[in-house]
């Protein structure tokens, strides 16, 4: 079932440049959807290094297990990536593991590499076996026409969509020591979104030459302030996968330490790109009509601030109030109080946009209902909370909760 494009979608998609060492192709394998692409195949030059962070769900997909094992080799070479939509290959037991092995074997033949150099991600329905034989012939055809051209990135982002209403892409160009490098990223996600150490599905590619341990450290750190700060419905997926591939084709001088000053601009660009992709996911939350930024300051520490911000962002009552354009700050008070972190009712202050609605344990004396309601009618809203306790701060992104969310998920397997 297709859905109208989110009103929060960007007015135009960015044009992503080629990344040296990366070639892409998409195909229709008929995994679940009809008349649309559902497979992405990425070929990576020899010498490509990889990093990844994945779901903390205790019921991970077979593809997540495969990628974790492949990354366990440390400096293992990455030569191919296969992503399918329509079937998550999660909670599928031995058949799921066999499907992953078969996929890696088919992809390895197509890419002329070992199966262990193939990374795999799947998204879609949980609990239904994935017929990996559908990749036979398809991946070989993809390998024959894989192209580094700009058009391939938009096609790649579309091929991995499930209930997404628009493709999610971002790019950066930055100096890394003595070389200019490119970073391109794609993501998918609209529902079952509450990442924990990773994201829904997101893949970042760069031509930078960096060792795998450094890539891993940069990616894990970047995920904490981007994808781990976005929530649509509070549900962590079995398939959350965020990977970074570096082909080394930029030819920059060797960098081996996070403390190397030459790395600073690259790290900042990666963090910024991840934040953009995470915000695009929030903009495409299932049924969303409003993008909500929750900013918490004055907490006892950053961890407490993050937990309080997520409590607000995940509250169905807060999210439905936003959907109804109701400046119901009492629901924010509730979400702060239930978070289980230090809070003092009489020090608490709350703003909707730039309108302070509550302070010192009561409604703000200057509260203006008309001004607050005007803020709630905007498509992008900031809810700001100051606890008045310390220097802890956090920022997360979410969306409103509408009737359309229920309709989309009620019909998901129909």
VENWO-V562380 format. One line per field, one symbol per residue. ss: DSSP state (a for helix, b for strand, c for the rest). burial: 1 if it has 9 or more other C-alpha atoms within 8 Angstrom, else 0. A space follows every 50 residues. Layout:
# VENWO-V562380
ss: ???
burial: ???
This chain:
# VENWO-V562380
ss: cccccccccccccccccccccbbbbbbcccccccccccbbbbbbccccbb bbbbcccccccaaaaaaaaaacccccbccbbbbbbbbcccccaaaaaaaa aaaaaaaaaaacccaaabbbbbbbbccccccaaaaccaaaaaaaacbccc aaaaaaaaaccccccccbbbbbbbbbccbbbbbbbbbbcccccccccccc bbbbbbcccccaaaaaaaaaaaaaccaaabccccccccccbbbbbbcccc ccccccccccaaaaaaaaaaaaaaaaaaaaaaacccccccbbbbbbbbbc caaaaaaaaaaaaacaaaaaaaacccccaaaaaaaaaaccccccaaacbb bbccbbbbbccbbcccccaaaaaaaacccbbbbbbbcccccbbbbbbbbc ccaaaaaaaacccc
burial: 00000101100000010011111111111010100011111111100111 11111000011111111101100011111111111111111100111011 11111111111011101111111111111101011101110110010111 01111111111111111111111111001111111111111111111111 11111111111111110111011111111111111111111111111111 01001000010010111011101111111111111111111111111111 11011111111111100111111011101011001110100011001111 11101111111001001000011011001011111111111111111111 11011001000000
